[in-house]
Amino acid sequence: MKLNDRGLLVVVSGPSGVGKGTVRKALFEMPKHNLTYSVSMTTRKQRPGEKDGVDYYFVSKEEFLKRVEEGKFLEHAEFVGNYYGTPLDKVNERLEDGQEVVLEIEVEGALQVKKKVPDCVMIFIVPPGKEALYQRLRKRGTESEDVIEQRIEKANREFKLAKYYDYIVVNDEVSNAADRIMAIIRAEHAKTARSIHKYMELIGEDEE
């Protein structure tokens, strides 16, 4: 039984190449969860194996910027010449329905979300070491060496922003990282600040 009706906004973030997407997919493969994934929108090119509307909503730069002007994003950011954003309406609908909404976004966007939704749960994914990060970025084989170097430089800056997050999860093994995130989500629901109102109603008492 949940002691709060509103869903939980869970922000899974971290530098490019730490395995955010892989961990998120493993999280959703776990049994008996009430998680929903908020698909981000981007102007970058679709990679092999990616599906529009499943991995991302792929749109033109013009359409993206039009949506920015109309205030239709919870957060948005530019990275290596491409734009990324989280559609606001989808997130609000699911939270009001009591669903746990998971965002998998870049660090800059995550910090924007924290300002707009202070009670969101911020989780920073890190690799077991910097060398592992460099190997993952090069293993993709989808970007030039210049772009990879840009991503590495940005990652080194973003590691310093981990202090603004609620939790740090090391992605040493994907299944372990997913287990840790699920444990965090369950613990967050038990926090007094999230559940005290519902609890007092349940026992028929007024808060002092």
N, C-alpha and C positions, 0 to 999 in steps of 0.2 A: 504494500500500500504506500502510495506517495503522499507526503504531507504538504505538497505544494502542487497546484494545478497547472501553473505555467511551465512550459518546457524549459530546458537548460540550453544555453548557447555555449557550445564548446569550440574554441578556436585552436586548431592544430596548425602550428606554424614553425618556421625555421628557415635557414638559408637554402638556396637552391642546391639540390643534390644530396640532401640529408635523408631522403626517402620518405617524405611526407605522404606522397600518394600511395606508396606501397603499404605503409603502416595503416593509412586510412582504409584501404581496401581490406586488409586483414581484420581490422576492427569490425567492419560490416559483415564479415563472414562468421563472426562469433555467434553462437546460439543465444536465443532469448534476449534480444536487445530491442530497444525502442528508439533506435537512432535513425535519423534521416540526414541525407547529405545535401547540402546546399551547393548546387552546381554553379561555379563561377563563370563569368563571361570574359572573353579575351579576344584580342586582335591578332594574336600570334598565329602562325600557320599550324594547321592540324598535323600531328605526328602520326606515323604509321600505327595502326591499331586503336587509335583514339576515335570515339564516337561523339558526334555533335549532340548536345543535350544530355550526355551521360558523363563524359570527362570534363567537358567545357561546353559553353555556348560560344561558337566561333562566329564573330561578327566583324564588319569592316570598322576601320578607325573612325569614319564619319558617323556611323550608327552609334558607336560607343560614346563618342564625345557629345552627341545629341542627348544621350541618356544621362550623362554627367550634368549637363545644363538643366535637365528636367528633375534633377535630384532623385534619381531612381536607384542609386547605389548606397548600400550600407557603408561600403568602403571602396576605394579604387586607388590604383597606383600604376606608375609606369616603370617598366623594368626592361633593360636592354632593348629599348625601342618599341616595346609592346605594352599594351594596356591590359590590366586585369581588374575585375571588379565583382562585387557580390550584390546581386539583385535584392533590393530591400523588401519588396512586397512578399516574395516567397518565404523569406526568413520570418517575418512577422506573423504570417498566416500559420505557419507550423508551430511557432512558439505558443501562440494563443490556443492551438489545438492540444497543447500539452506534450508535444513531441520534443525529443532531444535533437537539436540541430547542430550538425558538425560542419564547421567551415575549415577548409584546407587552403590557406592563403599565405601570401608573402609577408615578411616581417613588417614592412611599412603599413600594409593594409591592416594587419592585426592590431597595431597600436592605435589606428584610427577607430577600430571597433571598440577597443577598451574605453576610449573617451566617450563614445556614444552609448555603450551598454556596459556600465561599470561592473555589473554583477556577472558578466560572462566569465567563463573559465579559460584562462590562457595557458596553453601547453606548448613549450618550446622543444622541438625535436633537434637533437644533436647527434652527429656521427660518433663512433667510438674513438675517432682520431681524425686529424686534418688530412692525413694521407688517404684515408678511406673516402673522404669527401672528394678529393682530387680524382681518385680512381673512378668513382661513380660518375662524375661529370664527363670524363673522357670516354667512359664505356658506352655512353648513350650513342655517340657517333652521329649526332644530328646537328652539331654546331661547329663552327670554325674555331680555331685555336684562339683567335682574338676574343670571340664571345665567351669562350670558356675562361679565359684570363679575367674578363670583366666579372663573371660570376664568382670566381675565386676571390677577387678583391672585395666585392660586395659582401660575400659570406664572412670574410675576416672582420668587416665592420659590424655586421649584424650579430656576430657572436657576443659582442659587448653589450647588446641590448637584452640579453637573456634575463637580466636583473629586473626587468619590468614585467616579467611573466609570473604566473602563480606556481607553475611546475616546470621542471626540466626532465625530459625523458630521453635516455640514451638509446638510440636505435642500433644496438649491437646485434640482436636477432629480432626479426620482424614480429614474430609471435610474442616474444617477451615484451616488446614495446607496446603492442596492442593490448596485452594483458594489463600493463601498468596504466594505460589510459582508461580502460574500462573500470579499473579499481578507483581511479580518480573520480570518474563520473558518479559512481555509486556513493562514494564518500561525500561528494559535494551535495547530494540530495539530502543527506543526513545533517548538514550544517544547521545549527539553530537559526541563524539569520534567514535561511531560506524557508524554514518550516514552522517557525514559532506561531505565526498567525493561524495556520490551519490546525496546529496542535491544540491551541487554546480553544478554538471552536469545537474541536472534537471532544474535549473534556468539559465543555460548557462553562469556561472561565473567561473573564476579561483580562486583558493584559494590563499590568500596572504601569 
